[in-house]
Amino acid sequence: MLRKMKKRKHEHDEVPHTSPALPSAQVQQPQLQPTVSNNRCFLHFLPYLRQPKEITYNSCQLKPKVEASDYFDSPSAKSIGKFFSKPAPEPTYEAVLQEQLRETENRAKELKQEWQTSGCTVIVDSWKSKCDKSFVSVLVHCSKGTQFLTSIDVSEITEDLDELESMLSRVVDDVGAHNIVQIVMNDVSPHMQMARQYVLNKYDSFFFVLCADHCINLLLEKIAALEHVSEVLMKAREITRFLYGHALPMKLKGRYVQVEILSSSYLRFVAVFITLERLVSARVGLVQMFSSPKWVPSGWACLDLFEHIQSIVKTDDEFWHAAAEVVKVTKPLVSVLYKLESDICPMGILYEAMDRAKEEISLSVGYESDFYWCMIDRIWDGYLHSPLHAAGQMLNPRFFYTAGFQPDAEISGGIAACTIQLGKAHYNARKASAQLEVYEKKLGYFDTDPAMQQIMELPQVEWWSTHGARVPDLQTLARRVLSQTCFGATRYNIDRSLSEKLHAQWDEMTPPEQERFRQKEYVHYNRVLARAAPLLHGSSVKQHDRVTMVLHDWIRPQKHAAGCH
C-alpha cells in the first residue's frame, strides 16, 4: 500500500522545466569551442563543426528546449544586463575556412611584393603516391618565406612533352616570368628535362636547376651502389635492425650509446650515411653493450642472432675499417647541405662548399679521390651546376675579397651569363657589367672601412643593400642572385596526403566542391609553410614514425626492400 501511495504521489508531482539528470557515466565535460580568430588551421575545427543530429519527438519530450533568450531577456537579467552578453554563435566550417583563406591571401600579397623586389625561386616538386600516381606541387620561395600555389596530377602526361611544357608555362605565367630568377626541380626524367629546355627557349629570362639536396642525395645513391660500399651498408643495417627491432637491445642501447644512431633526415641516402657515420662513432659503446651481464638471464646470449651481431661489433675489424673509409667520402658531401642550410644566403656559398668537399675527400682517401671526383663532377656538371652558383660566389664579398682569390673561367662566365639573362626587366645589363669593374677593383665605397668591416658581420644581401648604392644595377643583380635558395621542397617535410585525397576524389566532386577543396589545400599547406622550420637532418628522432618513413628497412626487414640500402 505504501508503494502505491508513493507512486501515485510522483505521478502528481510537477515536472520541473529542466532536463532530466544523466547518469554519471554519461555526463559530458564542457568543451572549448573554436573561434574564428583562433590561430589554428581550420582543419583542427572539424570535430567541433559536425552537423547536428535530427531532433525527434522523444528527445524534445525528454529534454525540453530552453532558449538563451529565456534567460537573457528576463527582467532580472535585463536589470544587470551590462554585466552579461549573449554567447557568440559557434563558427561554421565555412566561416572558419574563409577567415583562414583571408589570412593566407594577406600573407601571399606580402610575399608577392618581395618577388618583385628580390626575385623568387619557383620550386616544382615531383612526387609519387603509394598508388604510384604522379603529382607535382608548386611552391614559390623568396627571402621572406615560401608559398604553396597548387598541386597537379601529372600521371597521364609524364611522357607527353607538349603537356609538360604547357604545365610549366602556366606556372611561369601565374608567378610572372619577370619575377622568376630560377626554377628548381627534383625530376631528372628525360621528358621533363626536354620540357624545361623548351620553356627556357620561350622565356629566356631565368634559369632551371636541380635542387642541391636532391643532387647530393643522388650522388650518395651512386656511392651506395658501389659493391664495397653496398657490403658495408648491409652489415650496418643488420646491426641497426637488431638494436631497433627488439626490446632489450633497444633498452641497453640507450644506456651504453649516448647518441641516437638512426638519422631522421628526410633524404633517403643522406639518412643512410649519417646513420653509418653515427654507427662508426658508437662502436666503443656498442662493444660495452654486448659485454653487459643483462644478456645471460634474458636468454639472448644463447641465440644465433645475438652471436652473429656480437661478432660483427666486437671482432669484425675489417668491416669497421671499411665503414670508416666510406664515411671519409660521404661526410664531406653531407656537410655541404648543412653548410647551405646554416647560411642565410646559400646561393653565395654552394660553389665554394662543393670545392672544399672535393679537397677534403682528396686529403682523406688519397689516390682513390680521383675516382670519387669523377662521380662528383658528373653529377655537378650534368645536374647541379648553374651560372647562378658561379655568380653567387663572385658576388659574395666574403670569398671575393679574400686574399688570393682569382675567379676562374667558369666563375667569370657565370657572372656574365647572369648579368645578361636576369637583366631584361629589372636593371640595365650593360651598366651592371661596367659597375662590376668597380666591385672587382674595390673602388669607391667598396674600399671604405665600414664596407670591409661588415663583410663578415652582415648577411650578403644586406651588405649589398648597405654598401652597393653607388652601383645600383649591379646591386640589383647581386640582391636577386643572393636571395635565392638552393633547396627543393623536401626539407619542409610536407605531408602530401591532403593533395592526394583532393585528386583521388576530383572526378566525383561538383565544381563548388572542387573549389572548396582547393581552398582547403591552399590554406592548409600555406599555414604549414608559414610556421615551418625546415631542417635537412629532420625532426627529433623521438618522432619515431618519421624515422620509419625513410629508414624503415634499417629497423626491420621489408618484403619490398631488396636491393635498397
C-alpha positions in Angstrom: 0.0 0.0 0.0 2.9 2.3 0.8 4.5 1.7 -2.5 1.3 2.5 -4.3 0.9 5.8 -2.5 4.5 6.8 -3.3 4.0 6.0 -6.9 0.8 8.0 -7.0 2.5 10.9 -5.4 5.2 11.0 -8.1 2.5 10.9 -10.8 1.0 14.1 -9.5 4.3 16.0 -8.9 5.0 18.9 -11.1 7.8 18.2 -13.5 10.4 21.0 -13.3 11.2 22.8 -16.5 14.7 21.3 -16.8 16.4 18.4 -18.5 16.5 15.1 -16.6 19.7 14.2 -14.8 22.0 11.9 -16.7 23.8 9.0 -15.1 27.3 10.0 -14.0 28.9 7.9 -16.8 27.1 10.0 -19.4 27.9 13.4 -18.0 29.9 15.2 -20.6 32.6 17.6 -19.8 32.3 21.1 -21.4 34.5 21.6 -24.4 36.2 24.7 -25.5 34.5 25.8 -28.8 36.7 27.2 -31.5 36.5 30.8 -32.6 37.2 32.3 -36.0 40.1 34.2 -34.5 41.8 31.1 -33.3 45.3 30.8 -34.7 45.0 27.2 -35.6 44.2 25.9 -39.1 40.5 25.3 -39.8 41.2 21.6 -40.2 41.6 21.4 -36.4 38.0 22.6 -36.0 36.3 19.7 -37.9 35.4 17.6 -34.9 33.5 20.6 -33.4 31.7 21.5 -36.6 29.7 18.4 -37.3 26.1 18.7 -38.4 23.6 18.4 -35.6 21.7 15.2 -35.3 18.0 15.1 -36.2 15.7 16.2 -33.4 13.0 13.6 -32.6 9.7 13.9 -30.8 11.0 11.8 -27.8 14.1 13.9 -27.5 12.0 17.0 -27.3 9.9 15.5 -24.6 12.8 14.3 -22.5 14.8 17.5 -22.9 12.6 20.5 -23.3 14.3 23.1 -25.4 15.4 26.2 -23.4 16.2 29.3 -25.5 19.0 31.6 -24.4 16.5 34.4 -24.7 14.6 32.9 -21.8 17.4 33.9 -19.5 18.9 37.0 -21.2 15.5 38.6 -21.8 14.2 38.0 -18.3 13.6 41.1 -16.1 16.3 40.1 -13.6 18.8 39.6 -16.4 17.9 43.0 -18.0 18.4 44.7 -14.7 22.1 43.7 -14.7 22.4 43.3 -18.4 25.5 45.4 -18.6 27.4 42.6 -16.9 26.2 39.9 -19.3 26.2 39.3 -23.0 24.8 36.5 -25.2 27.4 33.9 -26.2 28.8 34.4 -29.7 27.4 31.9 -32.2 29.6 28.9 -32.9 31.6 29.5 -36.1 30.6 27.4 -39.0 33.0 25.3 -41.1 32.7 27.7 -44.0 33.3 30.8 -41.8 36.5 29.4 -40.4 37.7 28.4 -43.8 37.0 31.8 -45.3 38.7 33.6 -42.4 41.8 31.4 -42.8 41.7 32.0 -46.5 41.8 35.8 -46.0 44.8 35.5 -43.7 46.6 33.3 -46.2 45.9 35.7 -49.0 47.2 38.7 -47.0 50.5 36.8 -46.4 50.6 35.9 -50.1 50.3 39.6 -51.0 53.3 40.4 -48.8 55.4 37.7 -50.4 54.5 38.7 -53.9 55.7 42.2 -53.2 59.1 40.7 -52.3 59.1 38.7 -55.6 59.2 42.0 -57.5 62.0 43.4 -55.3 64.4 40.5 -54.9 63.1 37.9 -57.3 61.9 34.4 -56.4 62.5 30.7 -56.9 59.8 28.5 -58.3 60.0 25.0 -56.7 58.5 22.3 -58.9 58.3 19.3 -56.6 57.6 16.0 -58.3 56.5 13.0 -56.2 54.6 9.7 -56.3 51.8 8.5 -54.1 51.6 5.0 -52.7 49.3 4.1 -55.6 52.0 5.0 -58.0 50.2 8.2 -59.2 52.5 11.1 -60.2 52.0 14.6 -58.9 53.6 18.0 -58.9 53.4 20.6 -56.1 54.3 24.2 -57.0 55.8 26.4 -54.3 57.5 29.8 -54.6 60.4 30.8 -52.3 61.6 34.3 -51.7 63.7 35.9 -48.9 60.6 36.5 -46.8 59.1 33.0 -46.9 57.7 30.2 -49.0 54.2 30.0 -50.5 52.3 27.0 -51.8 50.5 27.6 -55.1 48.9 24.4 -56.2 49.2 20.7 -56.9 48.8 19.0 -60.2 48.1 15.4 -61.2 50.5 14.6 -64.0 50.0 10.8 -64.1 48.7 11.0 -67.6 51.3 13.4 -69.0 54.6 12.2 -67.6 55.7 11.2 -71.2 53.8 13.9 -73.1 56.3 16.6 -73.9 53.8 19.1 -75.1 51.6 18.8 -72.0 54.6 19.1 -69.7 55.8 22.2 -71.4 52.3 23.6 -71.2 52.1 22.9 -67.5 55.5 24.6 -66.8 54.5 27.6 -68.9 51.2 28.0 -67.0 53.3 28.0 -63.7 55.6 30.7 -65.1 52.7 32.8 -66.3 51.0 32.5 -62.9 54.1 33.7 -61.0 55.2 36.1 -63.6 58.3 35.5 -65.7 59.8 38.9 -64.7 59.7 37.8 -61.1 61.5 34.5 -61.5 65.2 34.1 -61.1 65.3 30.3 -61.2 63.0 27.2 -61.3 64.3 24.5 -59.0 63.2 20.9 -59.8 63.8 17.4 -58.5 62.8 15.5 -61.6 65.6 14.2 -63.8 63.4 12.3 -66.3 64.3 12.8 -70.0 60.9 14.2 -70.8 60.9 16.8 -68.0 64.5 17.8 -69.0 63.4 18.4 -72.6 60.2 20.3 -71.5 62.2 22.7 -69.3 64.5 23.4 -72.3 61.5 24.4 -74.4 60.3 26.7 -71.6 63.8 28.3 -71.3 63.8 29.0 -75.0 60.3 30.5 -74.8 61.0 32.9 -71.9 64.9 33.3 -71.8 64.9 35.4 -68.6 65.6 32.9 -65.8 67.4 29.6 -65.1 66.4 26.0 -64.5 68.4 24.0 -61.9 68.1 20.8 -60.0 67.8 21.3 -56.2 71.1 20.8 -54.2 69.6 18.4 -51.7 68.3 16.1 -54.4 71.7 16.2 -56.2 73.7 15.4 -53.1 71.2 12.6 -52.3 71.6 11.3 -55.9 75.3 11.4 -55.6 75.2 9.4 -52.3 72.9 6.9 -54.0 75.5 6.3 -56.7 78.1 5.8 -54.0 75.8 3.4 -52.1 75.5 1.3 -55.2 79.3 0.6 -55.3 80.0 -3.1 -54.4 82.3 -2.5 -51.5 80.0 0.2 -50.1 77.0 -2.0 -50.5 78.6 -4.7 -48.4 79.4 -2.2 -45.6 75.8 -1.0 -45.6 74.4 -4.5 -45.5 76.2 -5.3 -42.2 75.4 -1.9 -40.8 71.8 -2.5 -41.5 72.0 -5.9 -39.7 73.2 -4.1 -36.6 70.5 -1.4 -36.6 67.8 -4.0 -37.2 69.0 -5.9 -34.1 69.2 -2.7 -32.0 65.9 -1.2 -33.0 63.9 -4.3 -33.7 63.9 -5.8 -30.2 63.1 -4.5 -26.7 66.2 -5.5 -24.7 68.8 -4.3 -27.3 66.8 -1.0 -27.6 66.9 -0.6 -23.8 70.6 -1.3 -23.5 71.4 0.9 -26.4 70.0 3.9 -24.6 72.3 3.1 -21.6 75.6 2.5 -23.4 75.3 4.6 -26.6 74.9 8.3 -25.9 73.8 9.4 -29.3 70.8 8.3 -31.5 72.2 6.1 -34.3 69.3 6.3 -36.8 69.1 9.5 -38.7 65.7 11.2 -39.2 66.7 13.1 -42.3 64.0 13.2 -44.9 66.5 12.4 -47.7 66.9 8.7 -48.1 70.7 8.3 -48.7 71.6 11.3 -46.6 69.9 9.5 -43.8 71.7 6.2 -44.7 75.2 7.7 -44.5 74.6 9.9 -41.4 73.5 6.6 -39.7 76.6 4.9 -40.8 78.7 7.7 -39.5 77.0 7.6 -36.1 77.4 3.8 -36.0 81.1 4.1 -36.5 81.4 6.7 -33.8 79.3 4.5 -31.4 81.4 1.3 -31.7 83.1 1.6 -28.2 79.7 1.9 -26.6 78.3 -1.0 -28.6 81.2 -3.2 -27.5 80.4 -2.3 -23.9 76.8 -3.0 -24.5 77.4 -6.5 -25.8 79.6 -7.2 -22.7 76.7 -6.4 -20.4 75.6 -9.2 -17.9 72.0 -8.4 -18.8 72.1 -10.7 -21.9 72.5 -14.0 -20.0 69.4 -14.1 -17.8 67.3 -12.8 -20.7 68.1 -15.8 -22.9 69.5 -13.7 -25.7 73.1 -14.8 -25.1 72.4 -18.3 -26.5 70.7 -17.2 -29.7 72.4 -17.4 -33.1 71.3 -13.8 -34.0 73.0 -12.4 -30.9 76.2 -14.3 -31.6 76.2 -13.0 -35.2 75.7 -9.3 -34.3 78.1 -9.6 -31.4 80.8 -10.9 -33.6 80.4 -8.0 -36.1 80.5 -5.5 -33.3 83.4 -6.9 -31.3 85.7 -8.7 -33.8 84.9 -7.7 -37.4 87.7 -5.1 -37.7 87.6 -5.3 -41.5 84.0 -4.1 -41.5 84.7 -1.2 -39.2 87.7 -0.1 -41.1 85.8 -0.2 -44.4 82.9 1.7 -42.8 85.2 4.4 -41.6 86.7 4.7 -45.1 83.3 5.1 -46.6 82.4 7.8 -44.1 85.6 9.8 -45.1 84.0 10.1 -48.6 80.4 10.7 -47.7 80.7 13.0 -44.7 82.1 16.0 -46.7 79.2 15.7 -49.1 76.6 15.7 -46.4 78.3 18.6 -44.8 77.7 20.6 -48.0 74.0 20.5 -47.3 74.4 21.5 -43.6 76.6 24.5 -44.7 73.9 25.6 -47.1 71.2 25.2 -44.5 73.1 27.3 -41.9 73.8 30.2 -44.3 71.1 32.9 -44.9 72.4 33.2 -48.5 73.2 29.6 -49.6 73.5 30.7 -53.3 76.7 32.6 -52.3 78.5 29.5 -50.8 77.4 26.4 -52.9 80.2 26.7 -55.4 82.9 27.0 -52.7 81.3 24.3 -50.5 81.5 21.8 -53.3 85.1 22.6 -54.0 86.0 22.3 -50.3 84.2 18.9 -50.1 86.3 17.6 -53.0 89.5 18.8 -51.4 88.6 17.2 -48.1 87.9 13.9 -49.8 91.3 14.1 -51.6 93.1 14.6 -48.2 91.2 11.7 -46.6 91.4 8.9 -49.2 94.5 9.9 -51.2 94.8 8.4 -54.7 91.3 7.0 -54.6 89.9 10.5 -54.6 90.2 10.7 -58.4 87.5 8.0 -58.7 85.1 10.0 -56.4 86.0 13.3 -58.0 84.8 11.9 -61.4 81.5 10.8 -59.8 81.0 14.3 -58.2 81.8 16.1 -61.4 79.3 14.0 -63.4 76.5 15.0 -61.1 77.7 18.6 -60.7 78.1 19.2 -64.5 75.1 17.2 -65.5 72.5 18.4 -63.0 73.5 20.8 -60.3 75.8 23.5 -61.7 74.2 26.7 -62.9 75.6 30.1 -63.8 73.8 31.3 -60.7 76.1 29.3 -58.4 79.2 30.8 -60.1 77.8 34.3 -59.9 76.8 33.7 -56.3 80.4 33.0 -55.3 81.8 36.1 -57.2 79.1 38.4 -55.7 79.8 37.1 -52.2 82.3 39.6 -50.7 83.4 37.1 -48.1 85.0 35.0 -50.8 85.8 37.6 -53.5 87.7 39.9 -51.2 89.7 37.0 -49.6 93.4 37.3 -50.3 94.5 35.3 -53.3 91.0 34.8 -54.7 91.1 34.5 -58.5 87.9 33.8 -60.4 88.4 31.1 -63.0 86.7 30.9 -66.4 83.7 29.1 -65.0 83.0 31.9 -62.5 83.6 34.7 -65.0 81.3 33.0 -67.5 78.7 32.5 -64.8 78.5 36.2 -63.8 78.4 37.3 -67.4 75.5 34.9 -68.2 73.5 36.0 -65.2 74.1 39.7 -66.0 72.5 39.2 -69.4 69.8 36.6 -68.6 68.4 38.4 -65.5 68.7 42.0 -66.7 65.9 42.1 -69.2 63.3 43.7 -66.8 65.0 44.9 -63.6 68.3 46.6 -64.4 70.5 47.7 -67.3 72.8 44.7 -68.1 75.4 46.9 -69.9 75.6 49.3 -66.8 75.8 46.3 -64.5 78.8 44.9 -66.4 80.5 48.3 -66.2 79.8 48.6 -62.5 81.2 45.1 -61.9 84.7 46.5 -62.5 84.2 48.9 -59.6 83.4 45.9 -57.4 86.3 43.8 -58.7 88.9 46.6 -58.2 87.4 47.5 -54.8 86.9 51.2 -55.8 84.8 53.9 -54.3 82.6 52.9 -51.4 83.7 49.3 -51.6 87.2 50.4 -50.2 85.8 52.1 -47.1 86.3 50.8 -43.6 82.6 50.2 -42.9 82.3 48.1 -46.1 85.3 46.0 -45.2 84.4 45.6 -41.5 80.9 44.5 -42.2 81.7 41.8 -44.8 81.6 39.1 -42.1 79.1 40.9 -39.9 76.2 41.3 -42.3 74.4 38.7 -44.5 75.5 39.1 -48.1 72.2 40.6 -49.3 72.2 43.1 -46.5 75.8 44.0 -47.2 74.9 44.8 -50.8 71.9 46.8 -49.7 74.0 48.8 -47.4 77.2 49.4 -49.5 76.1 48.9 -53.1 74.0 52.1 -53.6 76.7 53.7 -55.9 76.4 50.7 -58.3 72.6 50.3 -58.4 72.4 48.0 -61.4 75.0 45.6 -60.0 73.3 45.9 -56.6 70.0 44.8 -58.1 71.7 41.8 -59.8 73.5 40.8 -56.5 70.3 41.0 -54.5 68.4 38.9 -56.9 71.1 36.2 -57.1 72.0 36.0 -53.5 68.4 36.0 -52.3 67.6 32.6 -53.9 67.5 29.2 -52.3 69.4 26.0 -53.4 66.8 23.6 -51.9 63.7 21.9 -53.1 60.6 21.1 -51.0 61.9 18.0 -49.3 63.3 19.9 -46.3 59.8 21.2 -45.4 58.6 17.6 -44.8 55.2 18.4 -46.2 52.5 15.7 -45.6 51.1 15.3 -49.1 48.0 13.2 -48.1 45.6 16.2 -48.5 46.7 16.8 -52.1 46.4 13.0 -52.8 42.9 13.0 -51.4 41.9 16.0 -53.5 43.0 14.4 -56.8 41.6 11.0 -55.9 38.1 12.4 -55.3 38.3 15.2 -58.0 36.0 13.5 -60.6 33.4 12.7 -58.0 33.1 16.3 -56.8 30.9 19.1 -58.1 32.6 22.3 -59.2 31.7 24.1 -55.9 33.1 21.1 -54.0 36.3 21.2 -56.1 36.7 24.9 -55.4 36.2 24.4 -51.7 38.7 21.5 -51.6 41.3 23.6 -53.5 40.8 26.3 -50.8 41.3 23.8 -48.1 44.6 22.6 -49.7 45.8 26.1 -50.3 45.1 27.3 -46.8 46.5 24.1 -45.1 49.8 24.0 -46.8 50.5 27.7 -46.6 49.8 27.7 -42.9 52.3 24.8 -42.6 54.9 26.7 -44.6 54.3 29.9 -42.6 55.4 28.2 -39.4 57.8 25.6 -40.8 61.4 25.4 -39.6 62.9 23.5 -42.5 65.8 21.2 -41.4 67.6 18.7 -43.6 68.5 16.5 -40.7 64.8 16.1 -39.8 62.9 16.4 -36.6 63.9 14.8 -33.4 64.4 11.1 -33.6 61.8 10.8 -30.8 59.3 11.2 -33.6 59.9 7.5 -34.4 57.3 7.4 -37.2 59.4 9.9 -39.1 62.4 7.6 -39.0 60.5 4.6 -40.2 59.2 6.5 -43.2 62.8 6.9 -44.6 64.8 4.1 -42.9 62.1 1.6 -42.3 64.2 -1.3 -43.6 67.0 -0.3 -41.2 64.7 -1.2 -38.4 63.1 -4.4 -39.6 63.3 -6.4 -42.8 60.8 -5.3 -45.5 59.4 -7.6 -48.2 60.0 -5.0 -50.9 63.2 -3.6 -49.6 65.5 -5.9 -51.6 68.3 -4.1 -53.3 67.8 -0.9 -51.2 70.2 0.5 -48.7 
